[in-house]
């Protein structure tokens, strides 16, 4: 079989099929056999697992994973790659090529405790991670390559680097940043380095607040993340009520939302829910 991590092979395949890569789709193919091996090691697939690949492209990761899993769905939104994919996957009848946008896929229809993998296009990383949060009942774990700066923020502790998405994701998944991947190992190279991250669904969420209330809590407190908590709440409550609330919760009015841990954010969320500030129309 062709060495799909070879830049010359990638060039030839693209030329033979008349494919010009589209920057808007974040089409950058892994072109390093060593990194591919490290990626498969991080995935650590099981012969009993069902896996879903986001953005199969020419099938580099797909072909490497195919012999190692029970069933695999190779999801590719660009129909121009389907002939290449199907040719490379002929020896694997348990691999299904889906010409779909992963974001529109119903994961529950494919099974439970899925393994989700992929070299994520930078432009849809947040949407893919939010989809995993929403459909986490179907996802046991995931391994992705994402933009390095995004990965750093996903695992950042409370402080200036933390993000709403990072807090939201880690509410339901253990998130590990495994290694930096230089941009030079992709064809064509993107503008920035990538990171290899691994997600494992937690046995129990880090918060017990109802999901919608938790989401609205994060949306509210991170809406002006550089403002103090008191100033953020003043947009919704009179000053006296804000001061009373923060005192009852034992929260410093000068603290910023980015400095709060899960327990403090959940405590605040429960209080805001009781005050009716987390309703849909708020």
C-alpha atoms as one frame of an Amber mdcrd trajectory, in Angstrom:
protein
   0.000   0.000   0.000   1.133   3.557  -0.684   2.955   5.435   2.040   0.362
   8.102   2.717   2.702  10.120   4.927   4.997  10.777   1.955   4.689  14.351
   0.584   5.447  13.074  -2.921   2.621  10.515  -2.682   0.234  13.181  -1.374
   1.171  15.507  -4.247   0.658  12.756  -6.807  -2.725  11.710  -5.418  -3.965
  15.285  -5.402  -2.715  15.848  -8.959  -4.215  12.589 -10.270  -7.628  13.543
  -8.896  -7.381  17.204  -9.872  -7.725  18.378  -6.288  -6.650  21.831  -5.223
  -6.682  22.091  -1.450  -9.116  24.519   0.136  -7.792  26.681   2.910 -11.349
  27.278   4.115 -11.636  23.571   4.983  -8.323  23.472   6.856  -6.921  20.766
   4.599  -3.467  19.868   5.929  -2.381  16.228   5.754  -0.049  14.481   8.158
   3.210  13.831   6.282   5.402  12.215   8.911   5.374   8.476   9.636   6.860
   8.917  13.107   4.147  11.376  14.194   1.482   9.073  12.757   2.892   6.267
  14.903   2.817   8.511  17.992  -0.771   9.451  17.173  -1.869   5.820  16.948
  -0.049   5.086  20.217  -1.928   7.925  21.909  -5.220   6.599  20.550  -4.340
   3.089  21.761  -7.246   1.532  19.852  -8.912  -1.677  20.936 -10.126  -4.445
  18.653 -13.490  -4.240  20.443 -13.972  -0.505  19.813 -16.063   1.413  17.348
 -14.298   4.541  16.111 -15.243   7.689  14.226 -12.685   9.786  12.369 -13.343
  13.489  11.831 -12.024  14.571   8.424 -10.508  11.424   6.934  -8.914  13.240
   3.973  -6.832  10.830   1.890  -7.033   8.170   4.606  -3.658   8.459   6.346
  -4.953   7.878   9.877  -7.884   5.803   8.618  -5.642   3.144   7.094  -3.438
   3.064  10.203  -6.450   2.575  12.507  -8.504   0.223  10.361  -6.780  -3.050
  11.376  -6.933  -2.108  15.049 -10.645  -1.440  15.667 -13.888  -3.356  15.369
 -15.644  -0.788  13.188 -14.646   2.602  11.829 -16.570   5.457  10.250 -14.349
   7.702   8.118 -16.193  11.014   7.912 -15.138  13.378   5.121 -17.093  16.450
   4.065 -15.199  17.033   0.779 -16.543  14.618  -1.892 -13.374  15.003  -3.977
 -11.506  12.740  -1.535 -14.006   9.878  -1.594 -12.440   7.965  -4.529  -9.019
   8.109  -2.837 -10.463   7.004   0.478 -12.451   4.130  -0.964  -9.459   2.847
  -2.911  -7.246   2.791   0.164  -9.956   1.230   2.327 -10.929  -1.633   0.007
  -9.128  -4.215   2.199 -11.219  -3.156   5.215 -14.931  -3.993   4.832 -15.599
  -2.857   8.424 -14.655   0.737   7.529 -17.486   2.939   6.302 -16.842   6.136
   4.337 -19.369   8.862   5.121 -19.530  11.954   2.924 -20.903  14.178   5.685
 -20.045  17.086   7.908 -19.143  15.563  11.270 -21.043  18.347  13.000 -24.277
  17.045  11.445 -23.680  13.419  12.382 -25.805  11.779  15.078 -23.234   9.887
  17.125 -25.806   7.839  19.012 -26.807   6.235  15.710 -23.302   4.746  15.439
 -23.187   3.231  18.900 -22.141   3.950  22.466 -18.731   4.431  24.081 -17.305
   5.567  20.762 -13.693   6.484  20.139 -13.531   9.766  18.186 -10.288  10.779
  16.481  -9.015  13.221  13.915  -6.708  15.950  12.762  -9.223  18.727  13.375
  -9.449  21.653  10.967  -8.705  24.683  13.131 -11.875  26.471  12.058 -14.248
  23.853  13.496 -12.349  22.762  16.630 -14.686  24.536  19.058 -17.788  23.169
  17.342 -16.442  19.612  17.400 -15.609  19.837  21.104 -19.021  21.312  21.900
 -20.620  18.468  19.958 -18.708  15.958  22.068 -19.972  17.686  25.205 -23.575
  17.549  23.976 -23.335  13.927  22.813 -20.937  12.686  25.485 -23.218   9.772
  26.350 -22.039   8.236  23.080 -18.341   9.136  23.449 -15.977   7.256  25.751
 -12.838   9.037  24.628 -11.268  11.093  21.880  -7.827  11.923  20.500  -7.310
  14.983  18.312  -4.684  17.233  16.881  -5.662  20.864  17.423  -3.975  24.245
  17.266  -1.291  24.487  19.965  -2.634  27.698  21.487  -6.120  26.184  21.726
  -4.763  23.094  23.480  -2.889  25.208  26.016  -6.090  27.037  26.905  -8.145
  23.841  27.141  -5.919  22.530  29.946  -5.124  25.870  31.629  -5.790  26.113
  35.379  -7.864  29.012  36.769  -6.171  32.243  35.699  -5.702  34.502  32.662
  -5.268  31.645  30.156  -8.427  29.744  31.032 -11.384  29.823  28.637 -15.088
  29.166  28.865 -14.685  26.261  26.405 -11.892  24.763  28.500 -13.995  24.877
  31.675 -17.027  23.520  29.835 -15.084  20.627  28.298 -13.321  19.673  31.528
 -16.671  19.622  33.331 -17.326  16.310  31.572 -13.970  15.076  30.240 -10.446
  14.580  31.519  -8.298  16.544  29.059  -4.598  15.843  28.510  -2.140  17.762
  26.356   0.236  15.029  25.197   2.752  16.681  22.914   3.500  19.528  20.566
   3.404  18.740  16.850   5.463  21.050  14.613   3.723  22.552  11.610   6.459
  21.134   9.368   5.047  17.587   9.639   1.928  18.544   7.685   1.431  18.986
   3.937   0.951  21.771   3.221   2.204  23.182   6.541  -0.292  25.313   8.478
   0.757  28.665   9.908   1.117  27.435  13.505   2.095  24.306  15.424  -0.453
  21.753  16.542  -0.918  19.746  19.722  -2.012  16.202  20.398  -4.766  16.064
  23.003  -6.635  13.169  24.591 -10.094  13.289  26.163 -11.647  10.701  28.470
 -15.246  11.008  29.607 -15.389  11.363  33.371 -17.294   8.668  35.312 -19.164
  11.543  36.921 -19.260  15.218  35.833 -17.285  17.688  37.922 -20.491  19.656
  38.512 -23.988  18.500  39.391 -25.793  21.644  38.219 -28.275  20.858  35.408
 -26.516  21.111  32.058 -28.416  24.105  30.707 -27.967  26.051  33.937 -24.257
  25.261  33.948 -23.879  26.446  30.360 -25.680  29.701  31.138 -23.585  30.208
  34.257 -20.409  29.965  32.193 -21.866  32.205  29.495 -22.813  34.844  32.067
 -19.630  34.931  34.117 -17.293  34.696  31.119 -19.201  37.317  29.118 -16.850
  39.991  30.452 -14.025  37.865  31.729 -11.689  40.750  32.499 -14.248  42.444
  34.728 -14.508  41.654  38.405 -17.321  39.329  39.406 -19.088  42.206  41.141
 -19.078  44.333  37.991 -20.390  41.465  35.893 -23.283  40.851  38.287 -24.143
  44.546  38.477 -25.484  44.219  34.933 -28.230  41.959  36.311 -28.778  42.904
  39.978 -28.808  46.015  42.198 -25.521  46.755  43.956 -26.845  45.913  47.420
 -28.121  42.538  46.250 -24.841  41.755  44.493 -22.851  42.552  47.632 -25.167
  40.468  49.781 -25.002  37.530  47.365 -21.209  37.520  47.154 -20.913  37.740
  50.920 -23.271  34.791  51.380 -21.258  32.755  48.880 -17.942  33.732  50.396
 -16.684  35.106  47.080 -14.357  38.076  46.813 -16.177  40.786  44.789 -12.838
  41.743  43.232 -12.198  38.282  41.816 -12.589  37.634  38.090 -14.534  34.655
  36.750 -11.362  33.259  35.218  -9.921  32.763  38.713 -12.809  30.643  40.015
 -12.651  26.857  40.346 -15.414  24.393  39.545 -16.896  24.356  43.057 -17.030
  28.148  43.254 -18.571  28.463  39.789 -21.162  25.818  40.592 -22.026  27.501
  43.900 -22.478  30.782  42.052 -24.554  29.060  39.358 -26.960  27.612  41.916
 -27.474  31.033  43.445 -28.040  32.643  40.043 -30.551  29.921  39.137 -32.489
  30.563  42.340 -32.615  34.257  41.433 -33.986  33.408  37.977 -30.946  34.756
  36.149 -30.290  31.586  34.163 -33.576  31.405  32.315 -33.569  31.017  28.513
 -34.603  34.634  27.909 -31.884  36.107  30.096
